[in-house]
Amino acid sequence: MPPTPPDNLAPDVAAVAARLGLRDVTVLRRSGKTLLSAGDLAGRPVVVKLLLDGGEFWQARWRHEIGIYRPSRRNRPRCGCQR
């Protein structure tokens, strides 16, 4: 059974949090285009950014941003701050 998100979240955020299995979700920033939130996923802290505007321009920008972050996912920096 997926975790139940907090009652104080907006319905769209709560639905995504429940679908992903996020716990302890906090909205960090919300604009007309994106929503940035933090939470816990399987015991690890995570940050989730959602695209709220489905226009073609914003989807293309979103794909570009994901492409920028992909190399750092594969080659994670060693900062000594890991548990």
Biopython code that builds the backbone (N, CA, C, O; Angstrom):
import numpy as np
from Bio.PDB.StructureBuilder import StructureBuilder

atoms = [
    (1, "MET", "N", (0.843, -1.177, 0.000)),
    (1, "MET", "CA", (0.000, 0.000, 0.000)),
    (1, "MET", "C", (0.892, 1.246, 0.000)),
    (1, "MET", "O", (1.789, 1.340, 0.837)),
    (2, "PRO", "N", (0.674, 2.220, -0.923)),
    (2, "PRO", "CA", (1.516, 3.416, -0.959)),
    (2, "PRO", "C", (1.278, 4.283, 0.265)),
    (2, "PRO", "O", (0.198, 4.246, 0.854)),
    (3, "PRO", "N", (2.295, 5.075, 0.657)),
    (3, "PRO", "CA", (2.134, 5.948, 1.810)),
    (3, "PRO", "C", (1.093, 7.026, 1.536)),
    (3, "PRO", "O", (0.879, 7.418, 0.389)),
    (4, "THR", "N", (0.461, 7.491, 2.579)),
    (4, "THR", "CA", (-0.523, 8.551, 2.463)),
    (4, "THR", "C", (0.181, 9.891, 2.596)),
    (4, "THR", "O", (0.848, 10.127, 3.603)),
    (5, "PRO", "N", (0.053, 10.788, 1.604)),
    (5, "PRO", "CA", (0.699, 12.090, 1.712)),
    (5, "PRO", "C", (-0.005, 12.958, 2.747)),
    (5, "PRO", "O", (-1.161, 12.703, 3.084)),
    (6, "PRO", "N", (0.683, 13.985, 3.259)),
    (6, "PRO", "CA", (0.070, 14.862, 4.251)),
    (6, "PRO", "C", (-1.175, 15.551, 3.702)),
    (6, "PRO", "O", (-1.291, 15.761, 2.495)),
    (7, "ASP", "N", (-2.093, 15.899, 4.579)),
    (7, "ASP", "CA", (-3.347, 16.533, 4.181)),
    (7, "ASP", "C", (-3.161, 17.955, 3.666)),
    (7, "ASP", "O", (-4.012, 18.449, 2.925)),
    (8, "ASN", "N", (-2.071, 18.625, 4.037)),
    (8, "ASN", "CA", (-1.911, 20.028, 3.680)),
    (8, "ASN", "C", (-1.319, 20.238, 2.282)),
    (8, "ASN", "O", (-1.093, 21.380, 1.883)),
    (9, "LEU", "N", (-1.067, 19.167, 1.535)),
    (9, "LEU", "CA", (-0.532, 19.304, 0.184)),
    (9, "LEU", "C", (-1.664, 19.580, -0.805)),
    (9, "LEU", "O", (-2.799, 19.140, -0.622)),
    (10, "ALA", "N", (-1.321, 20.315, -1.849)),
    (10, "ALA", "CA", (-2.283, 20.534, -2.927)),
    (10, "ALA", "C", (-2.622, 19.179, -3.545)),
    (10, "ALA", "O", (-1.774, 18.286, -3.562)),
    (11, "PRO", "N", (-3.829, 19.009, -4.046)),
    (11, "PRO", "CA", (-4.228, 17.700, -4.589)),
    (11, "PRO", "C", (-3.288, 17.163, -5.671)),
    (11, "PRO", "O", (-3.018, 15.963, -5.715)),
    (12, "ASP", "N", (-2.783, 18.053, -6.552)),
    (12, "ASP", "CA", (-1.900, 17.564, -7.613)),
    (12, "ASP", "C", (-0.587, 17.045, -7.050)),
    (12, "ASP", "O", (-0.059, 16.041, -7.526)),
    (13, "VAL", "N", (-0.058, 17.726, -6.036)),
    (13, "VAL", "CA", (1.190, 17.298, -5.402)),
    (13, "VAL", "C", (0.958, 16.010, -4.624)),
    (13, "VAL", "O", (1.781, 15.096, -4.671)),
    (14, "ALA", "N", (-0.152, 15.935, -3.916)),
    (14, "ALA", "CA", (-0.464, 14.744, -3.132)),
    (14, "ALA", "C", (-0.605, 13.519, -4.034)),
    (14, "ALA", "O", (-0.160, 12.430, -3.672)),
    (15, "ALA", "N", (-1.222, 13.689, -5.205)),
    (15, "ALA", "CA", (-1.394, 12.565, -6.127)),
    (15, "ALA", "C", (-0.047, 12.072, -6.644)),
    (15, "ALA", "O", (0.191, 10.866, -6.711)),
    (16, "VAL", "N", (0.828, 12.993, -7.008)),
    (16, "VAL", "CA", (2.157, 12.599, -7.495)),
    (16, "VAL", "C", (2.959, 11.952, -6.380)),
    (16, "VAL", "O", (3.621, 10.939, -6.604)),
    (17, "ALA", "N", (2.910, 12.525, -5.172)),
    (17, "ALA", "CA", (3.637, 11.967, -4.028)),
    (17, "ALA", "C", (3.185, 10.541, -3.748)),
    (17, "ALA", "O", (4.013, 9.663, -3.507)),
    (18, "ALA", "N", (1.895, 10.307, -3.778)),
    (18, "ALA", "CA", (1.372, 8.962, -3.519)),
    (18, "ALA", "C", (1.800, 7.988, -4.608)),
    (18, "ALA", "O", (2.164, 6.848, -4.321)),
    (19, "ARG", "N", (1.755, 8.441, -5.866)),
    (19, "ARG", "CA", (2.127, 7.575, -6.988)),
    (19, "ARG", "C", (3.604, 7.191, -6.935)),
    (19, "ARG", "O", (3.961, 6.062, -7.271)),
    (20, "LEU", "N", (4.469, 8.123, -6.514)),
    (20, "LEU", "CA", (5.908, 7.866, -6.448)),
    (20, "LEU", "C", (6.326, 7.172, -5.159)),
    (20, "LEU", "O", (7.419, 6.612, -5.084)),
    (21, "GLY", "N", (5.466, 7.205, -4.145)),
    (21, "GLY", "CA", (5.819, 6.611, -2.862)),
    (21, "GLY", "C", (6.619, 7.547, -1.976)),
    (21, "GLY", "O", (7.368, 7.094, -1.110)),
    (22, "LEU", "N", (6.468, 8.856, -2.184)),
    (22, "LEU", "CA", (7.190, 9.849, -1.376)),
    (22, "LEU", "C", (6.544, 10.025, -0.007)),
    (22, "LEU", "O", (5.323, 9.960, 0.135)),
    (23, "ARG", "N", (7.367, 10.242, 0.970)),
    (23, "ARG", "CA", (6.897, 10.529, 2.333)),
    (23, "ARG", "C", (7.469, 11.864, 2.785)),
    (23, "ARG", "O", (8.464, 12.335, 2.235)),
    (24, "ASP", "N", (6.850, 12.466, 3.774)),
    (24, "ASP", "CA", (7.315, 13.725, 4.362)),
    (24, "ASP", "C", (7.563, 14.778, 3.289)),
    (24, "ASP", "O", (8.620, 15.408, 3.263)),
    (25, "VAL", "N", (6.595, 14.966, 2.412)),
    (25, "VAL", "CA", (6.745, 15.886, 1.287)),
    (25, "VAL", "C", (6.553, 17.323, 1.733)),
    (25, "VAL", "O", (5.603, 17.646, 2.446)),
    (26, "THR", "N", (7.470, 18.183, 1.305)),
    (26, "THR", "CA", (7.409, 19.613, 1.565)),
    (26, "THR", "C", (7.558, 20.349, 0.247)),
    (26, "THR", "O", (8.483, 20.064, -0.514)),
    (27, "VAL", "N", (6.673, 21.285, -0.039)),
    (27, "VAL", "CA", (6.804, 22.100, -1.243)),
    (27, "VAL", "C", (7.850, 23.163, -0.968)),
    (27, "VAL", "O", (7.718, 23.943, -0.025)),
    (28, "LEU", "N", (8.893, 23.197, -1.792)),
    (28, "LEU", "CA", (9.966, 24.173, -1.629)),
    (28, "LEU", "C", (9.682, 25.443, -2.418)),
    (28, "LEU", "O", (9.931, 26.553, -1.947)),
    (29, "ARG", "N", (9.151, 25.261, -3.635)),
    (29, "ARG", "CA", (8.867, 26.416, -4.482)),
    (29, "ARG", "C", (7.848, 26.016, -5.533)),
    (29, "ARG", "O", (7.881, 24.904, -6.061)),
    (30, "ARG", "N", (6.953, 26.928, -5.825)),
    (30, "ARG", "CA", (5.954, 26.684, -6.859)),
    (30, "ARG", "C", (5.825, 27.937, -7.714)),
    (30, "ARG", "O", (5.659, 29.041, -7.195)),
    (31, "SER", "N", (5.902, 27.755, -9.020)),
    (31, "SER", "CA", (5.672, 28.857, -9.946)),
    (31, "SER", "C", (4.549, 28.417, -10.879)),
    (31, "SER", "O", (3.974, 27.344, -10.696)),
    (32, "GLY", "N", (4.244, 29.222, -11.857)),
    (32, "GLY", "CA", (3.220, 28.835, -12.815)),
    (32, "GLY", "C", (3.661, 27.703, -13.724)),
    (32, "GLY", "O", (2.833, 27.053, -14.363)),
    (33, "LYS", "N", (4.970, 27.465, -13.783)),
    (33, "LYS", "CA", (5.514, 26.461, -14.699)),
    (33, "LYS", "C", (5.978, 25.188, -14.002)),
    (33, "LYS", "O", (5.840, 24.103, -14.568)),
    (34, "THR", "N", (6.523, 25.285, -12.797)),
    (34, "THR", "CA", (7.098, 24.116, -12.119)),
    (34, "THR", "C", (6.751, 24.095, -10.639)),
    (34, "THR", "O", (6.326, 25.091, -10.054)),
    (35, "LEU", "N", (6.949, 22.925, -10.062)),
    (35, "LEU", "CA", (6.779, 22.736, -8.628)),
    (35, "LEU", "C", (8.003, 21.972, -8.136)),
    (35, "LEU", "O", (8.328, 20.909, -8.665)),
    (36, "LEU", "N", (8.669, 22.502, -7.142)),
    (36, "LEU", "CA", (9.845, 21.868, -6.565)),
    (36, "LEU", "C", (9.494, 21.424, -5.152)),
    (36, "LEU", "O", (9.037, 22.228, -4.339)),
    (37, "SER", "N", (9.706, 20.143, -4.860)),
    (37, "SER", "CA", (9.383, 19.635, -3.532)),
    (37, "SER", "C", (10.472, 18.683, -3.062)),
    (37, "SER", "O", (11.245, 18.149, -3.857)),
    (38, "ALA", "N", (10.512, 18.487, -1.768)),
    (38, "ALA", "CA", (11.474, 17.579, -1.144)),
    (38, "ALA", "C", (10.709, 16.555, -0.339)),
    (38, "ALA", "O", (9.593, 16.808, 0.113)),
    (39, "GLY", "N", (11.315, 15.399, -0.164)),
    (39, "GLY", "CA", (10.668, 14.349, 0.614)),
    (39, "GLY", "C", (11.622, 13.203, 0.852)),
    (39, "GLY", "O", (12.840, 13.343, 0.739)),
    (40, "ASP", "N", (11.045, 12.074, 1.182)),
    (40, "ASP", "CA", (11.804, 10.877, 1.504)),
    (40, "ASP", "C", (11.285, 9.743, 0.619)),
    (40, "ASP", "O", (10.077, 9.523, 0.532)),
    (41, "LEU", "N", (12.194, 9.032, -0.030)),
    (41, "LEU", "CA", (11.818, 7.916, -0.877)),
    (41, "LEU", "C", (12.676, 6.732, -0.482)),
    (41, "LEU", "O", (13.894, 6.753, -0.659)),
    (42, "ALA", "N", (12.045, 5.704, 0.050)),
    (42, "ALA", "CA", (12.749, 4.491, 0.479)),
    (42, "ALA", "C", (13.883, 4.808, 1.451)),
    (42, "ALA", "O", (14.957, 4.210, 1.385)),
    (43, "GLY", "N", (13.632, 5.750, 2.348)),
    (43, "GLY", "CA", (14.624, 6.081, 3.373)),
    (43, "GLY", "C", (15.720, 7.030, 2.930)),
    (43, "GLY", "O", (16.659, 7.278, 3.686)),
    (44, "ARG", "N", (15.624, 7.565, 1.722)),
    (44, "ARG", "CA", (16.644, 8.489, 1.220)),
    (44, "ARG", "C", (16.008, 9.822, 0.898)),
    (44, "ARG", "O", (14.894, 9.856, 0.375)),
    (45, "PRO", "N", (16.685, 10.930, 1.196)),
    (45, "PRO", "CA", (16.138, 12.243, 0.858)),
    (45, "PRO", "C", (16.170, 12.469, -0.649)),
    (45, "PRO", "O", (17.149, 12.134, -1.315)),
    (46, "VAL", "N", (15.096, 13.038, -1.177)),
    (46, "VAL", "CA", (15.006, 13.315, -2.607)),
    (46, "VAL", "C", (14.395, 14.694, -2.838)),
    (46, "VAL", "O", (13.685, 15.230, -1.987)),
    (47, "VAL", "N", (14.686, 15.249, -4.000)),
    (47, "VAL", "CA", (14.056, 16.479, -4.463)),
    (47, "VAL", "C", (13.384, 16.142, -5.779)),
    (47, "VAL", "O", (13.978, 15.493, -6.640)),
    (48, "VAL", "N", (12.137, 16.587, -5.936)),
    (48, "VAL", "CA", (11.360, 16.288, -7.129)),
    (48, "VAL", "C", (10.917, 17.602, -7.752)),
    (48, "VAL", "O", (10.401, 18.488, -7.071)),
    (49, "LYS", "N", (11.127, 17.713, -9.061)),
    (49, "LYS", "CA", (10.677, 18.894, -9.791)),
    (49, "LYS", "C", (9.657, 18.449, -10.819)),
    (49, "LYS", "O", (9.940, 17.580, -11.645)),
    (50, "LEU", "N", (8.466, 19.041, -10.774)),
    (50, "LEU", "CA", (7.379, 18.689, -11.684)),
    (50, "LEU", "C", (7.117, 19.824, -12.658)),
    (50, "LEU", "O", (7.114, 20.995, -12.277)),
    (51, "LEU", "N", (6.899, 19.473, -13.911)),
    (51, "LEU", "CA", (6.516, 20.455, -14.916)),
    (51, "LEU", "C", (5.006, 20.591, -14.886)),
    (51, "LEU", "O", (4.288, 19.610, -15.081)),
    (52, "LEU", "N", (4.519, 21.801, -14.642)),
    (52, "LEU", "CA", (3.083, 22.041, -14.549)),
    (52, "LEU", "C", (2.495, 22.575, -15.842)),
    (52, "LEU", "O", (1.295, 22.436, -16.079)),
    (53, "ASP", "N", (3.323, 23.185, -16.684)),
    (53, "ASP", "CA", (2.882, 23.761, -17.949)),
    (53, "ASP", "C", (3.226, 22.783, -19.070)),
    (53, "ASP", "O", (4.399, 22.463, -19.265)),
    (54, "GLY", "N", (2.231, 22.305, -19.807)),
    (54, "GLY", "CA", (2.463, 21.304, -20.835)),
    (54, "GLY", "C", (2.711, 21.853, -22.225)),
    (54, "GLY", "O", (2.663, 21.103, -23.200)),
    (55, "GLY", "N", (2.981, 23.171, -22.338)),
    (55, "GLY", "CA", (3.237, 23.761, -23.645)),
    (55, "GLY", "C", (4.493, 23.178, -24.293)),
    (55, "GLY", "O", (5.410, 22.729, -23.604)),
    (56, "GLU", "N", (4.521, 23.191, -25.636)),
    (56, "GLU", "CA", (5.646, 22.605, -26.363)),
    (56, "GLU", "C", (6.980, 23.234, -25.976)),
    (56, "GLU", "O", (7.972, 22.525, -25.805)),
    (57, "PHE", "N", (7.013, 24.560, -25.836)),
    (57, "PHE", "CA", (8.248, 25.239, -25.466)),
    (57, "PHE", "C", (8.772, 24.729, -24.135)),
    (57, "PHE", "O", (9.957, 24.422, -24.005)),
    (58, "TRP", "N", (7.886, 24.639, -23.140)),
    (58, "TRP", "CA", (8.315, 24.224, -21.806)),
    (58, "TRP", "C", (8.693, 22.751, -21.771)),
    (58, "TRP", "O", (9.584, 22.366, -21.015)),
    (59, "GLN", "N", (8.040, 21.926, -22.568)),
    (59, "GLN", "CA", (8.425, 20.514, -22.649)),
    (59, "GLN", "C", (9.824, 20.366, -23.246)),
    (59, "GLN", "O", (10.617, 19.542, -22.789)),
    (60, "ALA", "N", (10.121, 21.175, -24.276)),
    (60, "ALA", "CA", (11.459, 21.131, -24.880)),
    (60, "ALA", "C", (12.518, 21.597, -23.880)),
    (60, "ALA", "O", (13.593, 21.005, -23.782)),
    (61, "ARG", "N", (12.207, 22.650, -23.147)),
    (61, "ARG", "CA", (13.151, 23.125, -22.124)),
    (61, "ARG", "C", (13.363, 22.078, -21.045)),
    (61, "ARG", "O", (14.474, 21.904, -20.545)),
    (62, "TRP", "N", (12.300, 21.390, -20.693)),
    (62, "TRP", "CA", (12.349, 20.346, -19.665)),
    (62, "TRP", "C", (13.266, 19.204, -20.115)),
    (62, "TRP", "O", (14.102, 18.725, -19.348)),
    (63, "ARG", "N", (13.096, 18.778, -21.372)),
    (63, "ARG", "CA", (13.957, 17.724, -21.903)),
    (63, "ARG", "C", (15.419, 18.166, -21.912)),
    (63, "ARG", "O", (16.312, 17.374, -21.611)),
    (64, "HIS", "N", (15.660, 19.430, -22.256)),
    (64, "HIS", "CA", (17.024, 19.957, -22.246)),
    (64, "HIS", "C", (17.594, 19.923, -20.822)),
    (64, "HIS", "O", (18.738, 19.514, -20.624)),
    (65, "GLU", "N", (16.817, 20.343, -19.849)),
    (65, "GLU", "CA", (17.280, 20.352, -18.450)),
    (65, "GLU", "C", (17.597, 18.932, -17.970)),
    (65, "GLU", "O", (18.599, 18.712, -17.289)),
    (66, "ILE", "N", (16.748, 17.985, -18.323)),
    (66, "ILE", "CA", (17.012, 16.593, -17.938)),
    (66, "ILE", "C", (18.323, 16.123, -18.559)),
    (66, "ILE", "O", (19.115, 15.441, -17.908)),
    (67, "GLY", "N", (18.548, 16.489, -19.817)),
    (67, "GLY", "CA", (19.797, 16.132, -20.485)),
    (67, "GLY", "C", (21.019, 16.710, -19.806)),
    (67, "GLY", "O", (22.079, 16.085, -19.794)),
    (68, "ILE", "N", (20.884, 17.892, -19.244)),
    (68, "ILE", "CA", (21.994, 18.530, -18.528)),
    (68, "ILE", "C", (22.319, 17.757, -17.248)),
    (68, "ILE", "O", (23.489, 17.598, -16.899)),
    (69, "TYR", "N", (21.294, 17.281, -16.555)),
    (69, "TYR", "CA", (21.504, 16.591, -15.279)),
    (69, "TYR", "C", (21.925, 15.128, -15.418)),
    (69, "TYR", "O", (22.503, 14.567, -14.487)),
    (70, "ARG", "N", (21.649, 14.508, -16.549)),
    (70, "ARG", "CA", (21.953, 13.083, -16.709)),
    (70, "ARG", "C", (23.409, 12.716, -16.456)),
    (70, "ARG", "O", (23.654, 11.731, -15.759)),
    (71, "PRO", "N", (24.396, 13.453, -16.981)),
    (71, "PRO", "CA", (25.797, 13.069, -16.719)),
    (71, "PRO", "C", (26.139, 13.041, -15.234)),
    (71, "PRO", "O", (26.914, 12.187, -14.802)),
    (72, "SER", "N", (25.582, 13.950, -14.447)),
    (72, "SER", "CA", (25.903, 13.954, -13.014)),
    (72, "SER", "C", (25.224, 12.787, -12.298)),
    (72, "SER", "O", (25.670, 12.382, -11.225)),
    (73, "ARG", "N", (24.166, 12.250, -12.868)),
    (73, "ARG", "CA", (23.533, 11.065, -12.277)),
    (73, "ARG", "C", (24.428, 9.844, -12.470)),
    (73, "ARG", "O", (24.564, 9.009, -11.576)),
    (74, "ARG", "N", (25.030, 9.756, -13.643)),
    (74, "ARG", "CA", (25.908, 8.621, -13.934)),
    (74, "ARG", "C", (27.245, 8.737, -13.215)),
    (74, "ARG", "O", (27.820, 7.727, -12.808)),
    (75, "ASN", "N", (27.737, 9.944, -13.057)),
    (75, "ASN", "CA", (29.049, 10.182, -12.443)),
    (75, "ASN", "C", (28.875, 11.059, -11.206)),
    (75, "ASN", "O", (29.263, 12.227, -11.202)),
    (76, "ARG", "N", (28.305, 10.498, -10.187)),
    (76, "ARG", "CA", (28.010, 11.270, -8.968)),
    (76, "ARG", "C", (29.292, 11.756, -8.306)),
    (76, "ARG", "O", (30.260, 11.005, -8.192)),
    (77, "PRO", "N", (29.297, 13.007, -7.873)),
    (77, "PRO", "CA", (30.489, 13.535, -7.205)),
    (77, "PRO", "C", (30.704, 12.851, -5.854)),
    (77, "PRO", "O", (29.745, 12.472, -5.183)),
    (78, "ARG", "N", (31.930, 12.702, -5.477)),
    (78, "ARG", "CA", (32.290, 12.121, -4.178)),
    (78, "ARG", "C", (32.579, 13.274, -3.224)),
    (78, "ARG", "O", (33.671, 13.842, -3.244)),
    (79, "CYS", "N", (31.614, 13.614, -2.398)),
    (79, "CYS", "CA", (31.780, 14.760, -1.512)),
    (79, "CYS", "C", (32.027, 14.344, -0.072)),
    (79, "CYS", "O", (32.281, 15.205, 0.770)),
    (80, "GLY", "N", (31.962, 13.076, 0.236)),
    (80, "GLY", "CA", (32.178, 12.617, 1.607)),
    (80, "GLY", "C", (30.979, 12.849, 2.508)),
    (80, "GLY", "O", (31.055, 12.611, 3.714)),
    (81, "CYS", "N", (29.872, 13.311, 1.938)),
    (81, "CYS", "CA", (28.692, 13.609, 2.757)),
    (81, "CYS", "C", (27.656, 12.494, 2.687)),
    (81, "CYS", "O", (26.562, 12.642, 3.232)),
    (82, "GLN", "N", (27.971, 11.394, 2.037)),
    (82, "GLN", "CA", (27.029, 10.298, 1.948)),
    (82, "GLN", "C", (26.993, 9.522, 3.249)),
    (82, "GLN", "O", (27.972, 9.487, 3.995)),
    (83, "ARG", "N", (25.852, 8.900, 3.515)),
    (83, "ARG", "CA", (25.678, 8.150, 4.754)),
    (83, "ARG", "C", (26.427, 6.847, 4.714)),
    (83, "ARG", "O", (26.391, 6.085, 5.680)),
]
sb = StructureBuilder()
sb.init_structure("model")
sb.init_model(0)
sb.init_chain("A")
sb.init_seg("    ")
for serial, (resi, resn, name, xyz) in enumerate(atoms, 1):
    if name == "N":
        sb.init_residue(resn, " ", resi, " ")
    sb.init_atom(name, np.array(xyz, "f"), 0.0, 1.0, " ", f" {name:<3s}", serial, name[0])
structure = sb.get_structure()
